[in-house]
Amino acid sequence: MPFLPSIVLPPNELVGGATVCTAQDSSWCQLIYQLTGVGWLARSAGVVLDGALKTLLIVVLAVVIRALCHRAIAQVARGVGQGRAPALLRPLRERAARGPRGSSGVATLVERRRQRAATIGSLLRSIASFVIFGTGAVLVLGEFGVNLAPIIASAGVIGVAVGFGAQNLVRDFLSGIFMMLEDQYGVGDAVDFGEASGTVESIGLRVTTVRDVEGTLWYVRNGAISRVGNFSQHFSIALVDVPLGHGADIGRATELADAAARAAVAEPPLSEDLLGEVTVLGVQSVTAEGVTLRITVRTRPGQQVAVRRALFEAVATAFTEAGIPPPSPSQTPVAAAS
């Protein structure tokens, strides 16, 4: 066996009748005393160096664990963005618009999925960093002999006070988290929040911004949203009501409306926005002014307005050219002058 040299330390010197390093002291004590000859520095070296090394180890482990968690979250988010959702996220439906065969619909779905995955990934990374670094800070304080019980109790009291004082803020954050997980709406969706409606421009954990048809930008707190009407999920329906006079031939008017409507959407770009066939439902209502015919067709989300305008214009023009009588104006009784 090869000879291994060893360091032989001299016996502890006496300072004031007592040894500098006792059996309870760390092994650092003798080494530091041999190097410096300072008794108080040698006696405190064990506490300082052991605490520093343990602190360094805790910090390194926290950084490594955080990096591994962030990497795992990034891989999961990337998989969700590419359609490879884990089992935990598979029950969450994807509600972006799909085109009829459409490349544009698929592109919308992919972009919506990517945005949602990026948002959820960012949220999970923030939570992981907070938990890991918070735990590391508590462990470091414990290594230096800090009594954590009063700190934890004070933090609990402060947390309760902040919770009562910032209930709306907590509600906004929780609502924002569940909204993102459930994919209730996304950027670019046409939504109705009740008092505010329009197109979603940005989504945060606390506030969602919506721009209405007049250009006004509304800031809506997530916790204040009690209901959401989303016009951009799955499909929309273009609903067209065409008025006729009482003397019109309903059968002939129905045939004309069907032919005119189908011809109006037979060519691009309107044909690319349809998800079904044009259907003339027939008479919808009868009033004192005339009769109303209803026409419907399923469209891609958000395209129902353009399709409705084109259908109404085509059917109204066909009725005028065919001599179909329009509804008569309502006769409002006029009070006799006194």
Secondary structure in CASP SS format (residue, H / E / C, confidence):
PFRMAT SS
TARGET T0000
AUTHOR 0000-0000-0000
METHOD secondary structure of the structure
MODEL  1
M C 1.00
P C 1.00
F C 1.00
L C 1.00
P C 1.00
S C 1.00
I C 1.00
V C 1.00
L C 1.00
P C 1.00
P C 1.00
N C 1.00
E C 1.00
L E 1.00
V E 1.00
G C 1.00
G C 1.00
A E 1.00
T E 1.00
V C 1.00
C C 1.00
T C 1.00
A C 1.00
Q C 1.00
D C 1.00
S C 1.00
S C 1.00
W H 1.00
C H 1.00
Q H 1.00
L H 1.00
I H 1.00
Y H 1.00
Q H 1.00
L H 1.00
T H 1.00
G C 1.00
V C 1.00
G H 1.00
W H 1.00
L H 1.00
A H 1.00
R H 1.00
S H 1.00
A H 1.00
G H 1.00
V H 1.00
V H 1.00
L H 1.00
D H 1.00
G H 1.00
A H 1.00
L H 1.00
K H 1.00
T H 1.00
L H 1.00
L H 1.00
I H 1.00
V H 1.00
V H 1.00
L H 1.00
A H 1.00
V H 1.00
V H 1.00
I H 1.00
R H 1.00
A H 1.00
L H 1.00
C H 1.00
H H 1.00
R H 1.00
A H 1.00
I H 1.00
A H 1.00
Q H 1.00
V H 1.00
A H 1.00
R H 1.00
G H 1.00
V H 1.00
G H 1.00
Q C 1.00
G C 1.00
R C 1.00
A C 1.00
P C 1.00
A C 1.00
L C 1.00
L C 1.00
R C 1.00
P C 1.00
L C 1.00
R C 1.00
E C 1.00
R C 1.00
A C 1.00
A C 1.00
R C 1.00
G C 1.00
P C 1.00
R C 1.00
G C 1.00
S H 1.00
S H 1.00
G H 1.00
V H 1.00
A H 1.00
T H 1.00
L H 1.00
V H 1.00
E H 1.00
R H 1.00
R H 1.00
R H 1.00
Q H 1.00
R H 1.00
A H 1.00
A H 1.00
T H 1.00
I H 1.00
G H 1.00
S H 1.00
L H 1.00
L H 1.00
R H 1.00
S H 1.00
I H 1.00
A H 1.00
S H 1.00
F H 1.00
V H 1.00
I H 1.00
F H 1.00
G H 1.00
T H 1.00
G H 1.00
A H 1.00
V H 1.00
L H 1.00
V H 1.00
L H 1.00
G H 1.00
E H 1.00
F C 1.00
G C 1.00
V C 1.00
N C 1.00
L H 1.00
A H 1.00
P H 1.00
I H 1.00
I H 1.00
A H 1.00
S H 1.00
A H 1.00
G H 1.00
V H 1.00
I H 1.00
G H 1.00
V H 1.00
A H 1.00
V H 1.00
G H 1.00
F H 1.00
G H 1.00
A C 1.00
Q H 1.00
N H 1.00
L H 1.00
V H 1.00
R H 1.00
D H 1.00
F H 1.00
L H 1.00
S H 1.00
G H 1.00
I H 1.00
F H 1.00
M H 1.00
M H 1.00
L H 1.00
E H 1.00
D C 1.00
Q C 1.00
Y C 1.00
G C 1.00
V C 1.00
G C 1.00
D C 1.00
A E 1.00
V E 1.00
D E 1.00
F C 1.00
G C 1.00
E C 1.00
A C 1.00
S E 1.00
G E 1.00
T E 1.00
V E 1.00
E E 1.00
S E 1.00
I E 1.00
G C 1.00
L C 1.00
R C 1.00
V E 1.00
T E 1.00
T E 1.00
V E 1.00
R E 1.00
D C 1.00
V C 1.00
E C 1.00
G C 1.00
T C 1.00
L E 1.00
W E 1.00
Y E 1.00
V E 1.00
R E 1.00
N H 1.00
G H 1.00
A H 1.00
I C 1.00
S C 1.00
R C 1.00
V C 1.00
G E 1.00
N E 1.00
F C 1.00
S C 1.00
Q C 1.00
H C 1.00
F C 1.00
S E 1.00
I E 1.00
A E 1.00
L E 1.00
V E 1.00
D E 1.00
V E 1.00
P E 1.00
L E 1.00
G C 1.00
H C 1.00
G C 1.00
A C 1.00
D C 1.00
I H 1.00
G H 1.00
R H 1.00
A H 1.00
T H 1.00
E H 1.00
L H 1.00
A H 1.00
D H 1.00
A H 1.00
A H 1.00
A H 1.00
R H 1.00
A H 1.00
A H 1.00
V C 1.00
A C 1.00
E C 1.00
P C 1.00
P C 1.00
L H 1.00
S H 1.00
E H 1.00
D H 1.00
L E 1.00
L C 1.00
G C 1.00
E C 1.00
V C 1.00
T E 1.00
V E 1.00
L E 1.00
G E 1.00
V E 1.00
Q E 1.00
S E 1.00
V E 1.00
T C 1.00
A C 1.00
E C 1.00
G C 1.00
V E 1.00
T E 1.00
L E 1.00
R E 1.00
I E 1.00
T E 1.00
V E 1.00
R E 1.00
T E 1.00
R C 1.00
P C 1.00
G C 1.00
Q C 1.00
Q H 1.00
V H 1.00
A H 1.00
V H 1.00
R H 1.00
R H 1.00
A H 1.00
L H 1.00
F H 1.00
E H 1.00
A H 1.00
V H 1.00
A H 1.00
T H 1.00
A H 1.00
F H 1.00
T H 1.00
E H 1.00
A H 1.00
G C 1.00
I C 1.00
P C 1.00
P C 1.00
P C 1.00
S C 1.00
P C 1.00
S C 1.00
Q C 1.00
T C 1.00
P C 1.00
V C 1.00
A C 1.00
A C 1.00
A C 1.00
S C 1.00
END
